[in-house]
Amino acid sequence: MKLRLFLTLTLLGTILSCQASDSQQRANDKGSDSAITITLDKDNCWQTIEGWGSSLCWWAHMCGRWEEKKVDELLDLIISEDGLNMNIFRYNIGGGDDPSHADGHMVKGKGKRAEMEGFKAAEDAPYDWNADRGQRNVLLKIKDRRADAVFEAFSNSAPYWMTISGCAAGHKDAMKDNLKPEYHAMFCDYLIDVCKHYKEKYGVEFKTLEPFNESTSNYWYYEGSQEGCHFDAETQVKLLRVLYPKLKASRLNTVIAASDETNLRSAIKVWKEYSKHPDIMAMVKQFNTHTYSGTNSEREELHRLVSATDMEFWQSESGPQWDEELHPKGRSSFENNLYMSKKLFRDMRIMRPQAWLDWQLIEPGSDTWGLIVSDFAKQEYKITKNYYVRMNVTRFIKQGYTLLATEDENTLAAKSPDGKEIVLVVLNVENKPFELKADISSFGKITPKATLYRTSRSEDCQKLDPLKISGKKIAYTAPAMSISTLIIKTK
């Protein structure tokens, strides 16, 4: 009797499971009257992707000193094609703070990791090329393993002895410039000398040199939590006029990037100052901005401004913020990172930079900012859900792929350079599913099924059963709080 009951229940469970599976397939095949509909046109293209990545400070400064096997393990996660597939990295030319401040204000603020090493201890001191071993180790490993690696050199602050306050964290008045005017030329020489050293010693030529970082903000103050230096927009113009001829004379192929403002409002303000000076607009070959905050109208304006020039364009740093729309308080780190992806989608769809970079990939104890959590001292690390959320984009929309126009903000689509692969990423930050229909008929012959990868509360960029493509259209039900990647091959 027990056996018969068991068999009956098992059969009933199988039937119900099959019915549920059939129901999901019918939903994917048919969609619904309220489904979101998009059309992917192979000729309606946006920007071509140069890559994805992050800064190297501060995580490489710490992790680059680990035992070699562990450093290699981390880089496998970050740069391998079946990992995050990142290829752009920003190397921080540390200024170096007053030695008497060691283990002081920066350690109390952002930790030991924020005490970046400079290469020159005083005006008349020789360069110490042994400094900054951790960052250098990571950079050189990336260079050896990724032929398509792109490196930018950037500065958070000049060496402390060039500053007005005598501190690499900023001026005593956070809204005042901290680099002494008489040291503008020496600061430019310092940045260029580091770039030249890396080219001559290691064969690393930085694509761009960025002398500023969030410079018009009020974050940088004496004995603050990290290196930072205020430059008014007008002062930036003066410094660029000193830097440009020196960089040209160096015979490096490195060009100037600017201005890495903290948000879109500030980026637009600085752009408008630059645009008053035709010589400055000719000097800056790449415009960088951070997107810690910004509206879609500001994204549209910045896209319009940059696209009217021949400058390249990067979103060079971003991270989660407690924005009530994008990152409501009280959410888990996984939910916050899904909302972070909404920011990424908006940046790529509306602002349209060629590259999009995180600030920190590896964080001590925080699974909100970092994609990997680490105990730097113990040389231990743990992958977070955030890692897989980012992977659903960066692993599949590869370097050289071109974004395709889509009508819905929850979608990001791209095609490979040869047109043989279509990638469609679908984001759902709501607590209920939605249905999506995509018309891909412009691509001619396509395979009958799409490969599917998904990250959700229970999945980590997991490969799932393929989706059927019917009549050159694909229907997909995006589960609540998920990010999904569909890969379609053309024949």
C-alpha positions as CSV (number, residue, x, y, z in Angstrom):
1,M,0.0,0.0,0.0
2,K,2.8,2.4,0.9
3,L,4.6,1.5,-2.3
4,R,1.5,2.1,-4.4
5,L,0.9,5.5,-2.7
6,F,4.6,6.4,-3.2
7,L,4.4,5.6,-6.9
8,T,1.1,7.5,-7.3
9,L,2.6,10.6,-5.7
10,T,5.7,10.3,-7.7
11,L,3.7,10.1,-11.0
12,L,1.5,13.0,-9.9
13,G,4.6,15.1,-9.2
14,T,6.1,14.3,-12.5
15,I,2.9,15.3,-14.3
16,L,2.7,18.6,-12.4
17,S,6.4,19.3,-13.1
18,C,5.9,18.6,-16.8
19,Q,2.8,20.8,-16.9
20,A,4.7,23.7,-15.2
21,S,7.6,23.2,-17.6
22,D,5.2,23.2,-20.6
23,S,3.5,26.3,-19.2
24,Q,6.8,28.2,-18.9
25,Q,7.8,27.1,-22.5
26,R,4.4,28.3,-23.8
27,A,5.0,31.6,-22.0
28,N,8.4,31.9,-23.6
29,D,7.0,30.8,-27.0
30,K,3.9,33.0,-27.0
31,G,4.5,35.8,-24.6
32,S,1.4,37.8,-23.6
33,D,-0.5,40.8,-24.7
34,S,1.4,43.0,-22.1
35,A,4.8,41.7,-23.2
36,I,7.6,44.2,-23.8
37,T,8.4,44.2,-27.5
38,I,11.8,45.1,-29.1
39,T,13.3,44.8,-32.6
40,L,17.0,44.2,-33.1
41,D,18.1,45.7,-36.4
42,K,21.6,44.8,-37.5
43,D,22.0,48.2,-39.1
44,N,20.6,50.3,-36.2
45,C,23.8,50.5,-34.1
46,W,25.2,52.5,-31.3
47,Q,28.8,52.5,-29.9
48,T,31.4,49.8,-30.3
49,I,32.7,48.5,-27.0
50,E,36.3,49.0,-26.1
51,G,36.0,47.0,-23.0
52,W,35.0,46.7,-19.3
53,G,37.3,47.1,-16.3
54,S,38.2,48.9,-13.1
55,S,40.8,51.0,-11.4
56,L,43.7,49.1,-9.8
57,C,43.9,51.1,-6.7
58,W,43.3,50.1,-4.1
59,W,42.7,46.4,-4.5
60,A,45.8,45.7,-6.6
61,H,47.9,47.7,-4.2
62,M,47.0,45.1,-1.6
63,C,46.4,41.8,-3.5
64,G,49.4,42.2,-5.7
65,R,51.6,41.5,-2.7
66,W,50.0,38.1,-2.1
67,E,51.6,34.8,-2.9
68,E,51.7,34.4,-6.7
69,K,49.3,31.5,-6.9
70,K,46.6,33.5,-5.2
71,V,47.2,36.6,-7.4
72,D,46.8,34.4,-10.5
73,E,43.6,32.9,-9.1
74,L,42.1,36.4,-8.7
75,L,43.1,37.5,-12.1
76,D,41.5,34.3,-13.6
77,L,38.3,35.5,-12.1
78,I,38.7,39.1,-13.4
79,I,40.3,38.9,-16.8
80,S,39.6,35.4,-18.2
81,E,37.1,35.1,-21.0
82,D,34.9,32.7,-18.9
83,G,35.2,35.1,-15.9
84,L,34.5,38.8,-15.9
85,N,36.4,39.2,-19.2
86,M,37.7,42.6,-18.2
87,N,40.4,44.2,-20.2
88,I,40.6,47.9,-19.2
89,F,42.5,48.9,-16.0
90,R,43.4,52.3,-14.6
91,Y,46.8,52.4,-12.9
92,N,47.0,55.0,-10.1
93,I,50.2,57.0,-10.0
94,G,50.3,57.5,-6.3
95,G,51.3,60.9,-4.9
96,G,52.5,59.6,-1.6
97,D,51.5,61.3,1.7
98,D,53.7,62.9,4.3
99,P,55.5,59.9,6.0
100,S,54.6,61.3,9.4
101,H,50.9,60.6,8.5
102,A,51.5,56.9,8.0
103,D,49.0,54.6,9.6
104,G,47.0,57.7,10.5
105,H,44.1,59.5,8.8
106,M,43.9,57.4,5.7
107,V,44.0,54.1,7.6
108,K,41.3,55.4,9.9
109,G,39.3,56.3,6.8
110,K,39.6,53.8,3.9
111,G,42.2,51.6,5.5
112,K,45.8,50.8,4.8
113,R,45.0,50.2,1.2
114,A,44.4,53.9,0.7
115,E,48.0,54.8,1.6
116,M,49.3,54.7,-2.0
117,E,53.0,54.9,-2.4
118,G,54.6,57.8,-4.3
119,F,57.8,57.5,-6.4
120,K,59.5,60.7,-5.3
121,A,59.9,61.5,-1.6
122,A,61.0,65.1,-2.0
123,E,61.8,67.7,-4.8
124,D,65.5,66.8,-4.8
125,A,65.0,63.1,-4.1
126,P,65.7,60.4,-6.8
127,Y,62.8,58.3,-8.1
128,D,62.2,55.1,-6.2
129,W,61.1,52.7,-8.9
130,N,60.8,49.9,-6.3
131,A,57.7,51.6,-4.9
132,D,54.2,50.4,-5.6
133,R,55.0,46.7,-6.0
134,G,51.5,45.4,-5.6
135,Q,49.9,47.5,-8.3
136,R,52.8,46.9,-10.6
137,N,52.7,43.2,-10.2
138,V,49.0,43.0,-11.1
139,L,49.4,45.4,-14.1
140,L,52.3,43.3,-15.6
141,K,50.4,40.1,-15.1
142,I,47.4,41.5,-17.0
143,K,49.7,42.8,-19.7
144,D,51.2,39.3,-20.2
145,R,47.8,37.5,-20.2
146,R,45.6,39.9,-22.3
147,A,46.9,41.1,-25.7
148,D,43.9,43.5,-25.8
149,A,44.6,45.0,-22.4
150,V,44.1,48.8,-22.3
151,F,45.8,50.8,-19.5
152,E,45.2,54.4,-18.3
153,A,47.4,56.2,-15.8
154,F,45.6,58.5,-13.5
155,S,46.4,60.7,-10.4
156,N,44.4,61.3,-7.3
157,S,46.9,63.7,-5.9
158,A,50.3,65.2,-6.4
159,P,53.0,64.2,-3.9
160,Y,52.4,65.8,-0.5
161,W,55.4,68.1,-0.8
162,M,53.9,69.7,-3.9
163,T,50.7,70.6,-2.1
164,I,49.6,73.7,-0.2
165,S,48.5,71.8,2.8
166,G,51.4,69.4,2.9
167,C,48.9,66.5,2.8
168,A,48.0,64.3,-0.2
169,A,44.4,64.0,1.0
170,G,43.6,67.6,0.2
171,H,43.5,71.3,1.2
172,K,42.3,72.5,4.7
173,D,39.5,74.1,2.7
174,A,38.1,71.3,0.5
175,M,36.9,73.7,-2.1
176,K,40.4,75.2,-2.8
177,D,43.1,74.0,-5.1
178,N,45.8,72.1,-3.3
179,L,48.6,71.9,-5.8
180,K,51.0,74.9,-5.5
181,P,50.9,76.8,-8.8
182,E,54.7,76.9,-8.9
183,Y,54.7,73.0,-9.0
184,H,52.4,72.6,-12.0
185,A,55.3,71.9,-14.3
186,M,57.0,69.5,-11.8
187,F,53.7,67.6,-11.3
188,C,53.3,67.1,-15.0
189,D,56.9,66.0,-15.2
190,Y,56.3,63.5,-12.4
191,L,53.3,61.9,-14.2
192,I,55.1,61.7,-17.5
193,D,58.3,60.3,-15.9
194,V,56.2,57.4,-14.4
195,C,54.6,56.8,-17.8
196,K,58.0,56.8,-19.5
197,H,59.5,54.4,-16.9
198,Y,56.7,51.9,-17.5
199,K,57.2,52.1,-21.3
200,E,61.0,51.8,-21.1
201,K,61.3,49.2,-18.3
202,Y,58.2,47.0,-18.9
203,G,57.0,47.8,-22.4
204,V,53.7,49.2,-21.0
205,E,52.5,52.2,-22.9
206,F,49.5,53.8,-21.2
207,K,46.8,54.7,-23.7
208,T,45.8,57.8,-21.7
209,L,47.0,60.0,-18.9
210,E,44.4,61.5,-16.6
211,P,45.8,64.2,-14.2
212,F,42.6,64.8,-12.3
213,N,40.1,62.8,-10.2
214,E,36.7,64.3,-9.1
215,S,38.7,67.5,-8.8
216,T,35.8,70.1,-8.6
217,S,34.2,68.2,-5.7
218,N,34.4,69.0,-2.0
219,Y,35.6,65.5,-1.0
220,W,39.4,66.2,-0.6
221,Y,40.4,67.8,2.7
222,Y,43.5,67.9,4.9
223,E,44.0,64.5,6.8
224,G,41.1,63.0,4.9
225,S,40.4,59.3,4.2
226,Q,42.3,59.0,0.8
227,E,44.4,60.8,-1.7
228,G,42.6,63.6,-3.4
229,C,43.3,67.1,-4.9
230,H,40.9,69.9,-5.8
231,F,41.3,71.6,-9.1
232,D,38.8,74.3,-10.2
233,A,37.8,73.9,-13.8
234,E,39.8,77.1,-14.7
235,T,42.9,75.6,-13.0
236,Q,42.4,72.4,-14.9
237,V,42.7,74.4,-18.1
238,K,46.0,76.0,-16.9
239,L,47.4,72.6,-16.0
240,L,46.5,71.0,-19.3
241,R,48.3,73.8,-21.1
242,V,51.4,72.8,-19.2
243,L,50.9,69.0,-19.5
244,Y,50.2,68.8,-23.2
245,P,53.5,70.1,-24.7
246,K,55.5,68.1,-22.2
247,L,53.6,64.9,-23.1
248,K,54.1,65.6,-26.8
249,A,57.8,66.1,-26.2
250,S,58.1,62.8,-24.3
251,R,57.5,60.9,-27.6
252,L,55.1,58.6,-25.9
253,N,51.9,57.7,-27.8
254,T,50.0,58.4,-24.6
255,V,47.3,61.1,-24.9
256,I,45.4,63.2,-22.4
257,A,42.1,62.1,-20.8
258,A,40.0,64.4,-18.6
259,S,38.3,65.2,-16.3
260,D,36.9,62.4,-14.3
261,E,34.3,64.4,-12.4
262,T,32.3,62.6,-9.7
263,N,28.9,63.1,-11.4
264,L,27.3,64.1,-14.6
265,R,26.3,67.6,-13.5
266,S,30.0,68.3,-12.7
267,A,31.2,66.7,-15.9
268,I,29.0,68.9,-18.0
269,K,30.1,72.0,-16.1
270,V,33.8,71.2,-16.7
271,W,33.1,70.4,-20.3
272,K,31.5,73.8,-20.8
273,E,34.7,75.4,-19.3
274,Y,36.9,73.4,-21.6
275,S,34.7,74.3,-24.6
276,K,35.5,78.0,-24.1
277,H,39.1,77.2,-25.1
278,P,39.6,75.6,-28.6
279,D,43.2,74.7,-27.7
280,I,42.0,72.6,-24.7
281,M,39.4,70.8,-26.8
282,A,42.2,69.8,-29.2
283,M,44.5,68.6,-26.3
284,V,41.9,66.3,-24.7
285,K,41.6,63.1,-26.7
286,Q,39.3,61.2,-24.4
287,F,36.6,62.5,-22.1
288,N,36.1,60.6,-18.8
289,T,33.3,60.9,-16.4
290,H,32.1,59.1,-13.3
291,T,28.4,58.3,-12.8
292,Y,27.9,58.2,-9.1
293,S,24.9,60.3,-9.8
294,G,23.2,61.8,-12.8
295,T,19.9,62.1,-14.6
296,N,18.9,60.7,-18.0
297,S,18.7,64.2,-19.3
298,E,22.3,64.8,-18.2
299,R,23.3,61.5,-19.9
300,E,21.6,62.7,-23.1
301,E,23.3,66.1,-22.9
302,L,26.8,64.6,-22.3
303,H,26.3,62.2,-25.2
304,R,25.3,65.1,-27.5
305,L,28.3,67.1,-26.4
306,V,30.9,64.4,-26.7
307,S,29.5,62.9,-29.9
308,A,29.9,66.2,-31.7
309,T,33.7,65.9,-31.3
310,D,36.2,63.2,-32.2
311,M,37.0,62.5,-28.5
312,E,36.7,58.9,-27.2
313,F,34.4,58.5,-24.2
314,W,34.6,56.5,-21.0
315,Q,32.5,56.0,-18.0
316,S,35.7,55.6,-16.0
317,E,34.4,55.0,-12.4
318,S,31.1,54.1,-10.7
319,G,29.7,52.3,-7.7
320,P,26.5,51.9,-5.7
321,Q,25.0,54.8,-4.0
322,W,21.9,55.2,-1.8
323,D,19.8,56.8,-4.5
324,E,16.2,56.1,-3.7
325,E,15.3,55.1,-7.2
326,L,18.3,53.1,-8.1
327,H,19.4,51.8,-4.8
328,P,16.6,51.9,-2.2
329,K,17.8,51.6,1.4
330,G,17.5,48.3,3.1
331,R,18.1,46.1,0.1
332,S,20.6,43.3,0.0
333,S,23.9,43.7,-1.8
334,F,22.6,41.5,-4.6
335,E,19.6,43.7,-5.1
336,N,21.7,46.8,-4.9
337,N,24.0,45.4,-7.6
338,L,21.0,44.6,-9.8
339,Y,20.1,48.3,-9.4
340,M,23.7,49.2,-10.2
341,S,23.2,47.3,-13.5
342,K,20.3,49.6,-14.2
343,K,22.7,52.5,-13.9
344,L,25.1,50.6,-16.3
345,F,22.3,50.0,-18.8
346,R,21.3,53.7,-18.7
347,D,24.9,54.9,-19.1
348,M,25.5,52.5,-22.1
349,R,22.1,53.1,-23.8
350,I,21.8,56.9,-23.3
351,M,25.3,58.3,-22.6
352,R,26.9,55.7,-24.9
353,P,30.6,55.6,-23.7
354,Q,32.9,53.0,-25.3
355,A,34.0,51.7,-21.9
356,W,32.4,51.2,-18.5
357,L,34.5,50.7,-15.4
358,D,33.9,49.8,-11.8
359,W,35.8,51.6,-9.0
360,Q,36.6,48.6,-6.7
361,L,36.5,45.0,-7.7
362,I,37.8,43.6,-4.4
363,E,36.7,45.0,-1.1
364,P,37.5,44.2,2.6
365,G,34.4,43.0,4.2
366,S,31.9,44.7,2.0
367,D,29.8,42.8,-0.6
368,T,28.0,46.0,-1.6
369,W,31.0,47.8,-3.3
370,G,33.2,44.9,-4.3
371,L,32.5,42.0,-6.6
372,I,34.9,40.0,-4.5
373,V,35.2,40.2,-0.7
374,S,38.7,39.9,0.7
375,D,40.7,39.7,3.9
376,F,43.8,41.4,2.6
377,A,46.0,40.4,5.6
378,K,45.0,36.7,5.5
379,Q,45.1,36.6,1.7
380,E,41.6,35.2,1.6
381,Y,38.7,36.0,-0.7
382,K,35.1,35.1,-1.5
383,I,33.1,35.7,-4.7
384,T,29.8,37.6,-4.1
385,K,26.5,37.6,-6.0
386,N,27.6,40.9,-7.4
387,Y,30.3,39.2,-9.4
388,Y,27.8,37.1,-11.3
389,V,25.5,40.1,-11.9
390,R,28.4,41.9,-13.6
391,M,29.4,38.7,-15.4
392,N,26.1,38.5,-17.2
393,V,27.1,41.7,-19.1
394,T,30.9,41.8,-19.3
395,R,31.5,38.1,-20.2
396,F,29.2,38.1,-23.2
397,I,29.2,41.6,-24.6
398,K,32.8,41.4,-25.6
399,Q,35.5,43.9,-26.7
400,G,34.8,44.9,-30.3
401,Y,31.0,44.1,-30.1
402,T,28.7,46.9,-31.2
403,L,25.6,47.8,-29.2
404,L,22.3,47.6,-31.0
405,A,19.5,50.1,-30.5
406,T,16.6,48.7,-28.4
407,E,13.4,50.3,-27.4
408,D,13.2,49.2,-23.8
409,E,15.5,50.4,-20.9
410,N,15.6,46.9,-19.4
411,T,17.5,45.5,-22.4
412,L,21.1,45.8,-23.7
413,A,21.9,44.2,-27.0
414,A,25.0,43.8,-29.1
415,K,26.4,42.0,-32.2
416,S,29.8,40.6,-32.8
417,P,32.1,42.2,-35.3
418,D,31.4,39.5,-37.9
419,G,27.7,39.6,-37.2
420,K,27.6,35.9,-36.3
421,E,26.5,36.4,-32.7
422,I,23.8,38.4,-31.1
423,V,23.8,39.0,-27.4
424,L,20.7,40.2,-25.6
425,V,20.9,41.0,-21.8
426,V,17.6,41.4,-20.0
427,L,17.4,43.1,-16.6
428,N,14.5,42.8,-14.2
429,V,14.8,44.8,-10.9
430,E,11.1,44.3,-10.0
431,N,9.6,41.7,-7.6
432,K,7.5,40.3,-10.4
433,P,8.4,38.7,-13.8
434,F,7.8,40.3,-17.1
435,E,7.7,39.0,-20.6
436,L,9.9,40.1,-23.5
437,K,9.5,39.6,-27.2
438,A,12.4,40.2,-29.5
439,D,12.2,40.4,-33.3
440,I,15.6,39.4,-34.8
441,S,14.5,38.9,-38.4
442,S,16.9,41.5,-39.8
443,F,19.8,39.1,-39.2
444,G,18.8,36.6,-41.8
445,K,19.4,32.9,-41.1
446,I,19.6,32.1,-37.4
447,T,19.9,29.0,-35.3
448,P,16.7,27.5,-33.9
449,K,17.6,28.0,-30.2
450,A,19.2,30.7,-28.0
451,T,21.7,29.9,-25.3
452,L,20.6,31.3,-21.9
453,Y,22.6,32.3,-18.8
454,R,20.9,33.8,-15.7
455,T,21.7,35.3,-12.4
456,S,19.0,35.5,-9.8
457,R,18.6,34.9,-6.0
458,S,19.2,31.2,-6.7
459,E,21.4,31.2,-9.8
460,D,24.9,32.4,-10.5
461,C,25.3,33.2,-14.2
462,Q,23.9,29.7,-14.6
463,K,23.6,28.1,-18.0
464,L,20.0,27.0,-18.5
465,D,18.0,25.1,-21.1
466,P,18.1,26.8,-24.4
467,L,15.2,28.9,-25.6
468,K,13.3,28.1,-28.8
469,I,13.4,30.7,-31.6
470,S,10.2,30.7,-33.7
471,G,9.8,32.6,-36.9
472,K,12.9,34.7,-36.1
473,K,11.3,35.9,-32.9
474,I,12.2,35.0,-29.4
475,A,9.9,35.2,-26.3
476,Y,11.4,35.2,-22.8
477,T,9.9,35.5,-19.3
478,A,12.4,37.4,-17.1
479,P,12.0,36.2,-13.5
480,A,11.7,38.7,-10.7
481,M,15.0,40.2,-9.6
482,S,17.2,38.7,-12.2
483,I,19.6,39.5,-15.1
484,S,19.6,37.1,-18.1
485,T,21.8,36.8,-21.1
486,L,20.5,35.3,-24.4
487,I,23.0,34.4,-27.1
488,I,21.8,33.8,-30.6
489,K,24.0,32.5,-33.4
490,T,23.5,33.5,-37.0
491,K,24.3,31.0,-39.8
